[in-house]
């Protein structure tokens, strides 16, 4: 009966033998009867003590058998756990290679039993050293198991092994660990290339043989060797024999070496070369791109929580694209940033003076990020602090251009700085480049908000190449994915743009989609409007941040729709004054200085005529141009 009961049991963990309960029950019944008989006062005590000694001996034998049985179960449990743990680890390594997942870091386990790999997709892979064989019981040597893989076939497809031999199913077939040509399989069909890779689950039956399931434990089959015999996992449970020899030490089955680019893991005889990489972001980083306005700051209180303090006055952060940004400074404080460890922002140093306190920050931790709010944590003087932001509206670069040219008497202390007519060709002041910079520097000191733009900043409004804004063409011209390097809020960025110029018959208009891939993605319209003394260039820009970007060929229709947020700037064809004091090209052309000198008494500016416009116009610094300033803002 005992043998039959054992045959019905499969051991994947501890089970309790009911025979022990029966004998224990007999013992306690006997003790109770003895007590009753003694109370009755009529018995032979020697016979009773003999019976008690016999029961004690039987109980000890059963206790010893229970202890031996528990040790056998522990051996079974250790072997199955080791086998299945190794299978999971190897499957994880194969899966990482096929999914092109990289290793971010690895560390030794606290108990020194192996290593834990941190992968770029956030998953963990645990690798264990080979287990030392348990001390033999009942004449058997200690037991251990090594799961691995070996290549086989013309494409070196990996197949599972157990203790260095092929893992064969009940029909004698090798069990694939990968799909054809090294692609990891999943359960189910993989297509016409062949059977997919499989991930077996192992257990040990009461005969001490290995069994495996290839369908997550739904059905089981005995593992066979090449001769069709069951593969022994542990010795069968039997009567106690002589003390066995200690089991052999596990092999050095796990080694990790690394280069600058990759980590090589040799595990149970198979090497896996996995590239190093950065972790996947913990947040949707695309949500970071945009402008954020500070709400308040938090600092720790004395109770383990946080308390709110006032925000930095007028502070904001503008993440322009995936690497560049700007924030307030003396004018602007541009920065670059990278995301590391999934939620760390390493930034080029940001400096901010708030009252008597100077903050210098070069990294943040993203605590929270969604469509509406951003929380950044940083350390100042050893103390953690948090900045709370709400999403703002990214600036339209055209908005940084003032609406009017400078007045002729703008250089006078009592003079009016700007004209009041944005299109009149004969009202603007003219300034040579040499004297202009001194005047504008003084203007900036007294007004703080106005400044003369660099040629890179002019390119944020008008491309620097003559090929794109063509007002007069004989056919429609289209330029796609044009790389432009511009400066916005003090930060130089490179972005992509599309341009579409219609022929002069259809109107002197050029359309563009600029700042693609940035927070300032926008549609632009450039027009040359011929109107006598009010001849001018008109630039209109509409933000498409957070909106569906139209096709460039449909952009003309977009500008027929009303948009209260569009920005318009007019530039009069005010010409220039040459070194002889003669006004040239008034009523047809416009010329506007930048702050960028070229050398040899030359300087750069933005220029337009009836056929084209661009921001890399070079002329004598002694010529006098109209001046259009930029304004500092967010």
C-alpha positions in Angstrom: 0.0 0.0 0.0 2.9 2.4 0.8 4.4 1.8 -2.6 1.1 2.5 -4.3 0.6 5.7 -2.5 4.0 6.9 -3.5 3.4 6.1 -7.2 0.4 8.4 -7.2 2.4 11.4 -5.9 4.5 13.8 -8.0 7.1 15.8 -6.1 7.7 19.4 -7.0 7.7 20.5 -3.3 7.3 19.1 0.3 4.6 16.5 0.8 3.6 14.9 4.2 3.4 11.1 4.7 0.1 10.1 6.4 1.6 6.9 7.8 3.5 9.0 10.4 0.2 10.3 11.7 -1.1 6.8 12.1 1.8 5.6 14.3 1.8 8.8 16.3 -1.9 8.3 17.0 -1.2 4.7 18.2 1.4 6.0 20.6 -0.9 8.6 22.2 -3.8 6.0 22.4 -1.5 3.7 24.2 -0.5 6.3 26.7 -4.1 7.1 27.3 -5.0 3.4 27.9 -2.1 3.1 30.3 -3.4 6.0 32.3 -6.8 4.5 32.5 -5.5 1.1 33.5 -3.3 2.6 36.3 -6.4 4.5 37.5 -8.3 1.2 37.6 -5.6 -0.1 39.9 -5.3 -3.6 38.5 -2.4 -4.4 36.1 1.1 -5.7 35.6 3.3 -2.6 35.3 6.3 -4.5 33.7 4.1 -5.5 30.7 2.9 -1.9 30.4 6.4 -0.5 30.5 7.5 -3.0 27.9 4.7 -2.0 25.6 5.6 1.7 26.1 9.3 1.0 25.2 8.2 -0.8 22.1 6.0 2.1 21.0 8.7 4.5 21.7 11.1 2.6 19.4 8.5 2.3 16.7 7.8 6.1 16.9 11.6 6.9 16.7 11.9 4.8 13.6 9.0 6.6 12.0 10.4 9.9 13.0 13.8 9.0 11.4 12.0 7.9 8.3 10.1 11.2 8.3 13.4 13.1 8.6 14.9 11.1 5.7 11.8 11.7 3.6 12.0 15.4 4.2 15.6 15.5 3.2 14.7 13.6 0.0 12.0 16.1 -0.8 14.5 19.0 -0.2 16.9 17.4 -2.7 14.0 17.1 -5.2 13.0 20.7 -4.6 16.5 22.0 -4.9 17.1 20.2 -8.2 13.8 21.3 -9.8 14.3 24.9 -8.6 17.9 25.0 -10.1 16.8 23.5 -13.4 13.9 25.8 -13.9 15.8 28.8 -12.7 18.5 28.1 -15.2 16.0 27.6 -18.0 14.3 30.9 -17.2 17.7 32.7 -17.1 18.9 31.2 -20.4 15.5 32.0 -22.1 15.9 35.6 -20.8 19.3 35.9 -22.4 18.1 34.5 -25.7 15.1 36.8 -25.6 17.3 39.8 -24.9 19.4 39.1 -28.0 16.4 38.6 -30.2 14.6 41.8 -29.0 17.9 43.7 -29.2 17.7 44.6 -25.5 20.9 45.8 -23.9 22.5 45.4 -20.5 22.3 48.5 -18.4 24.2 47.2 -15.4 24.8 44.0 -13.3 25.6 43.3 -9.7 26.4 40.4 -7.5 23.6 39.0 -5.4 23.7 39.6 -1.7 24.3 36.0 -0.9 27.2 35.7 -3.5 25.3 33.0 -5.4 25.3 34.8 -8.7 24.5 38.0 -10.5 21.4 40.1 -11.4 21.4 41.8 -14.8 19.4 45.0 -15.3 18.2 45.2 -18.9 17.3 48.3 -20.9 13.6 47.3 -21.1 13.4 47.3 -17.3 13.5 43.6 -16.9 15.9 41.6 -14.6 17.7 38.4 -15.3 19.1 36.4 -12.4 22.1 34.0 -13.1 23.2 31.5 -10.4 26.5 29.8 -10.0 26.4 26.0 -10.3 25.1 24.5 -7.0 27.3 22.3 -4.9 26.0 18.8 -4.9 24.2 17.8 -1.7 25.8 15.2 0.6 24.8 11.7 -0.6 22.1 9.8 1.2 21.5 6.1 1.4 24.6 5.2 -0.5 23.9 7.6 -3.4 26.3 10.4 -4.5 25.1 14.0 -4.0 22.8 15.2 -6.8 23.0 18.3 -9.0 21.8 19.4 -12.5 23.1 21.7 -15.2 20.7 23.1 -17.8 22.3 24.5 -21.0 22.1 24.8 -24.7 24.2 23.6 -27.6 24.0 24.5 -31.3 23.0 21.9 -33.8 22.2 21.8 -37.5 23.3 23.9 -40.5 22.1 27.2 -39.0 23.5 26.4 -35.5 20.0 26.5 -33.9 20.2 26.2 -30.1 18.7 23.2 -28.4 18.3 22.5 -24.7 20.7 20.2 -22.8 20.6 18.6 -19.4 23.9 17.8 -17.8 25.6 18.2 -21.1 23.3 15.8 -23.0 20.5 16.6 -25.3 17.2 17.2 -23.6 14.9 14.8 -25.5 11.1 14.5 -25.4 9.2 11.3 -25.1 9.6 10.7 -28.8 13.4 11.2 -28.7 13.3 14.7 -30.3 15.6 17.5 -29.3 13.9 20.5 -27.7 14.7 23.8 -29.5 15.7 26.8 -27.4 15.6 29.2 -30.3 13.6 29.5 -33.5 15.1 29.0 -36.9 18.2 31.0 -37.7 18.6 32.1 -34.1 15.3 33.9 -33.7 13.7 33.0 -30.4 10.5 31.2 -30.8 7.3 31.4 -28.8 4.8 28.7 -28.2 2.6 28.5 -31.2 3.3 28.8 -34.9 6.3 30.8 -36.1 5.4 30.8 -39.8 6.8 28.6 -42.6 10.4 28.6 -41.4 9.9 25.8 -38.8 9.0 25.0 -35.3 9.6 27.8 -32.7 11.9 27.7 -29.7 10.4 26.3 -26.6 10.8 26.9 -22.9 10.5 23.7 -20.9 9.4 23.3 -17.3 11.0 20.4 -15.3 9.9 18.3 -12.3 10.9 15.0 -10.7 8.5 12.1 -10.3 8.5 9.6 -7.4 10.8 7.3 -9.2 13.4 10.0 -9.2 13.1 10.6 -13.0 12.9 13.9 -14.8 9.7 15.0 -16.4 9.1 18.1 -18.5 6.2 20.1 -19.8 6.3 22.1 -23.0 2.9 23.8 -22.5 3.4 25.6 -19.2 2.5 22.6 -17.0 -0.7 21.4 -18.8 0.8 18.1 -19.9 3.9 16.2 -18.8 6.2 13.6 -20.3 9.2 11.7 -19.1 12.6 13.0 -20.3 14.4 10.2 -22.2 18.1 9.6 -23.0 19.3 8.6 -26.5 18.5 5.0 -25.7 14.9 5.8 -24.8 15.5 5.3 -21.0 14.2 7.7 -18.4 16.7 10.2 -17.2 17.5 9.8 -13.5 17.3 13.0 -11.4 17.8 11.6 -7.9 18.1 8.2 -6.4 14.7 6.6 -5.5 13.5 6.8 -2.0 14.3 3.5 -0.2 15.6 2.1 3.0 18.6 3.8 4.6 21.9 2.5 3.4 25.5 3.4 4.1 26.5 7.0 4.2 27.4 8.2 0.7 30.3 10.3 -0.5 29.8 14.1 -0.6 28.6 15.4 -4.0 31.0 17.1 -6.3 31.3 20.9 -6.4 29.4 22.6 -9.1 31.4 23.7 -12.2 32.4 27.3 -12.7 29.4 27.7 -15.0 29.0 31.4 -14.8 31.5 34.0 -16.0 31.0 37.7 -17.0 33.5 39.7 -19.0 33.0 43.1 -20.6 34.3 45.5 -23.1 33.5 49.1 -23.7 30.6 48.1 -26.0 29.3 44.7 -24.7 29.1 42.2 -21.9 29.9 38.5 -22.6 28.1 36.1 -20.3 29.1 32.4 -20.4 26.5 30.4 -18.6 26.3 26.6 -18.4 28.6 26.3 -21.4 26.9 28.8 -23.8 28.2 32.4 -24.4 25.9 35.3 -25.0 27.3 38.7 -26.2 24.8 41.4 -25.2 25.5 45.1 -26.0 25.7 47.7 -23.2 23.0 50.3 -23.3 21.0 52.9 -21.4 17.7 52.0 -19.6 14.4 52.8 -21.2 12.9 56.0 -19.9 10.5 55.7 -17.0 8.4 58.4 -18.6 7.2 59.4 -22.1 10.1 61.7 -22.8 8.2 63.3 -25.7 6.0 64.8 -23.1 9.0 66.7 -21.7 9.4 68.7 -25.0 7.6 72.1 -24.6 7.6 75.0 -22.3 7.0 74.7 -18.5 6.1 77.5 -16.1 7.2 77.2 -12.5 4.3 77.0 -10.0 6.2 76.7 -6.7 9.2 75.0 -5.0 9.3 72.5 -2.2 11.9 71.8 0.4 11.8 69.2 3.2 10.1 70.0 6.5 11.0 68.7 9.9 8.4 65.9 9.8 9.7 63.9 6.8 7.5 65.6 4.3 7.6 68.7 2.1 6.6 72.3 2.5 5.9 74.8 -0.3 8.0 77.9 -0.8 7.6 80.7 -3.4 8.6 80.0 -7.0 11.6 81.7 -8.6 10.2 84.9 -10.0 9.1 84.5 -13.7 11.0 81.3 -14.1 10.3 78.8 -16.9 12.1 76.0 -18.7 11.8 75.4 -22.4 12.8 71.9 -23.7 13.0 72.7 -27.4 13.8 69.2 -28.7 15.3 66.0 -27.4 18.6 67.5 -26.4 18.4 71.3 -26.2 16.6 73.9 -24.1 16.7 77.3 -22.6 15.6 79.1 -19.4 15.9 82.7 -18.1 19.3 84.2 -17.3 20.8 87.6 -17.8 19.2 87.2 -21.2 18.7 83.5 -21.8 20.5 80.6 -20.3 20.7 77.9 -23.0 21.4 74.3 -21.9 21.8 70.8 -23.3 20.4 67.7 -21.6 20.5 64.0 -21.7 18.3 61.4 -20.1 20.0 58.7 -18.1 18.9 55.8 -15.8 15.4 56.2 -17.0 14.6 59.3 -15.0 17.8 61.4 -14.6 18.3 64.6 -16.5 21.9 65.6 -16.8 22.0 69.2 -17.9 24.8 71.6 -18.7 25.0 73.8 -15.6 22.0 76.1 -15.0 22.6 79.1 -12.8 19.9 81.2 -11.1 20.1 84.0 -8.6 17.1 84.1 -6.3 17.6 86.8 -3.7 20.9 86.2 -1.9 20.9 82.5 -3.0 22.8 81.3 -6.0 21.7 78.0 -7.5 23.9 75.9 -9.7 22.2 72.8 -11.0 23.6 70.2 -13.4 21.2 67.3 -12.9 17.5 66.7 -12.1 15.5 63.6 -11.2 12.1 63.5 -12.9 9.6 62.7 -10.2 6.5 63.2 -12.3 5.7 63.9 -15.9 2.4 64.0 -17.8 0.5 66.2 -20.2 -0.1 68.9 -17.6 2.5 68.8 -14.9 6.3 68.3 -14.3 8.1 67.7 -11.0 11.9 68.0 -11.0 14.0 67.2 -8.0 17.5 68.5 -7.5 20.1 68.9 -4.7 21.2 72.3 -3.4 23.8 72.5 -0.7 23.2 68.9 0.2 19.5 69.4 0.5 16.9 67.9 -1.8 14.4 70.4 -3.4 11.6 70.1 -5.9 10.3 72.3 -8.6 6.7 72.1 -9.7 5.8 73.2 -13.2 2.6 73.5 -15.3 2.7 73.2 -19.0 2.9 76.5 -20.9 2.7 77.5 -24.6 5.9 77.1 -26.5 7.0 80.4 -28.1 6.6 81.2 -31.7 10.1 82.4 -32.9 8.5 85.2 -34.9 7.1 86.7 -31.7 10.6 87.6 -30.6 10.8 90.2 -33.5 9.6 93.6 -32.6 6.7 95.0 -34.7 8.4 98.2 -35.9 11.7 99.5 -37.1 13.8 101.9 -35.1 13.1 105.6 -35.6 15.6 108.0 -37.2 16.1 109.7 -33.8 16.1 106.5 -31.7 19.7 107.1 -30.8 18.8 110.3 -28.9 18.1 110.1 -25.2 14.8 112.0 -25.7 14.0 110.3 -29.0 11.1 107.9 -29.8 12.6 104.5 -30.3 10.2 102.9 -32.9 8.2 104.1 -35.9 4.5 103.6 -35.8 3.9 102.5 -39.4 5.1 98.9 -40.1 5.0 99.1 -43.9 6.0 102.7 -44.8 9.3 102.7 -46.7 10.4 106.3 -45.8 10.0 106.6 -42.1 12.7 104.3 -40.7 16.0 105.3 -39.3 19.3 104.1 -40.9 22.4 103.0 -39.0 25.8 101.9 -40.0 27.1 98.7 -38.4 30.1 100.2 -36.6 28.1 102.8 -34.6 25.1 100.6 -34.2 26.5 98.0 -31.8 27.4 100.7 -29.2 24.0 102.3 -29.5 22.1 99.0 -29.1 24.3 98.0 -26.1 23.2 101.3 -24.4 19.6 100.6 -25.4 19.8 97.2 -23.9 21.2 98.6 -20.6 18.3 101.1 -20.3 15.5 98.9 -21.5 16.8 95.4 -20.7 14.4 93.7 -23.1 15.6 94.8 -26.6 18.7 93.6 -28.4 20.2 93.4 -31.9 19.9 89.7 -33.1 22.8 87.7 -34.4 22.7 86.3 -37.9 21.8 82.8 -36.4 18.8 84.5 -34.7 17.7 86.0 -38.0 17.9 82.5 -39.5 15.2 81.5 -37.0 12.9 83.9 -39.0 14.4 83.7 -42.5 16.5 80.8 -43.9 20.1 81.6 -44.6 20.1 80.1 -48.1 18.7 81.9 -51.2 17.2 78.7 -52.5 14.1 78.5 -50.4 12.3 81.8 -50.1 11.9 82.6 -53.8 9.2 85.1 -54.6 9.7 85.0 -58.3 9.9 81.5 -60.0 8.8 80.2 -63.3 7.4 77.0 -61.8 6.5 75.6 -58.4 9.6 74.7 -56.3 9.6 72.2 -53.4 12.4 71.5 -50.9 11.9 68.8 -48.3 13.7 68.0 -45.0 16.0 71.0 -45.3 18.5 71.1 -42.4 18.6 74.5 -40.7 20.8 75.7 -37.9 19.2 78.5 -36.0 19.2 80.2 -32.6 16.2 80.7 -30.4 16.3 82.0 -26.9 20.1 81.9 -27.0 20.2 78.3 -27.9 21.5 77.0 -31.3 19.6 74.1 -32.6 19.4 72.2 -35.9 16.0 71.4 -37.2 14.3 70.2 -40.4 12.0 72.3 -42.7 9.9 72.0 -45.9 9.5 74.8 -48.4 7.0 75.3 -51.2 7.3 78.3 -53.5 4.6 79.1 -56.1 5.3 80.9 -59.3 4.9 84.6 -59.6 1.7 84.2 -61.6 0.0 82.7 -58.6 1.4 85.4 -56.3 4.7 86.0 -54.7 4.2 83.6 -51.8 6.4 81.0 -50.2 5.1 78.5 -47.6 7.1 76.4 -45.2 6.7 74.0 -42.3 9.6 74.7 -40.0 11.0 73.5 -36.7 9.9 69.9 -37.3 10.9 67.7 -34.3 10.8 70.6 -31.9 8.3 72.3 -29.6 8.2 75.2 -32.1 6.9 73.3 -35.1 5.0 75.8 -37.1 3.6 76.8 -40.5 5.1 79.9 -42.2 4.0 82.2 -45.0 6.3 84.6 -46.7 4.8 87.3 -49.0 6.3 90.0 -51.1 3.6 92.7 -51.4 4.3 95.4 -53.9 2.4 98.6 -53.0 4.4 101.8 -53.8 5.7 103.5 -50.7 4.2 100.6 -48.6 5.9 97.8 -50.5 6.9 95.3 -47.8 7.6 91.7 -47.0 4.9 90.1 -44.7 5.7 87.0 -42.6 3.0 85.0 -40.9 3.6 82.1 -38.6 1.2 79.6 -36.9 2.2 77.1 -34.2 1.3 73.5 -34.7 2.6 72.3 -31.4 0.3 69.5 -30.1 -1.7 69.6 -33.4 -1.7 67.4 -36.5 0.8 68.8 -38.9 -0.6 69.5 -42.3 1.0 68.3 -45.6 3.1 71.1 -47.1 1.0 70.8 -50.3 -2.1 71.7 -48.2 -0.5 74.5 -46.2 -2.0 77.2 -48.4 -5.5 76.2 -47.3 -4.4 76.3 -43.7 -3.7 80.0 -44.0 -7.2 80.6 -45.3 -8.6 79.6 -41.9 -8.8 82.0 -39.0 -6.2 81.6 -36.3 -6.2 84.1 -33.4 -2.8 82.9 -32.3 -0.9 83.5 -35.5 2.0 86.0 -35.4 2.5 88.6 -38.2 5.4 90.8 -38.8 5.8 93.4 -41.7 9.2 94.5 -43.0 9.2 97.7 -45.1 11.2 97.9 -48.3 13.2 100.9 -46.9 16.4 100.3 -48.9 19.7 101.5 -47.5 22.0 104.5 -47.6 25.4 104.0 -49.2 28.7 105.6 -48.2 27.9 108.6 -50.4 24.8 109.3 -48.4 22.5 108.2 -51.3 19.4 106.1 -50.5 19.4 103.0 -52.6 16.5 100.5 -53.5 13.9 102.2 -51.4 10.5 100.8 -52.3 11.8 97.5 -53.7 14.3 96.0 -51.2 14.7 95.8 -47.4 18.0 95.4 -45.5 18.3 94.7 -41.7 21.6 94.5 -39.8 22.5 91.6 -37.5 25.0 91.9 -34.7 27.4 89.5 -36.5 30.5 91.1 -38.1 32.4 89.2 -40.8 35.7 91.1 -40.8 37.3 93.3 -43.4 34.7 95.9 -42.7 31.8 93.5 -43.6 28.8 92.4 -41.7 25.8 90.1 -42.0 22.2 90.9 -42.2 18.7 89.9 -43.4 17.7 91.1 -46.9 14.7 90.7 -49.2 13.9 91.9 -52.7 11.1 91.2 -55.2 12.5 87.8 -56.1 14.0 86.3 -52.9 14.8 86.7 -49.2 17.5 85.3 -47.0 19.5 85.8 -43.8 23.1 85.6 -44.9 23.4 88.9 -46.8 26.9 90.4 -46.5 27.6 94.0 -47.1 29.9 96.9 -46.1 29.6 97.7 -42.5 29.7 101.4 -43.4 26.4 101.1 -45.3 23.4 102.3 -43.3 20.5 99.8 -42.9 17.1 99.8 -41.1 17.1 98.2 -37.7 14.7 95.6 -36.4 15.4 94.5 -32.9 14.4 91.3 -31.1 12.9 91.3 -27.6 13.7 89.0 -24.7 10.8 86.9 -23.6 9.4 83.5 -23.0 
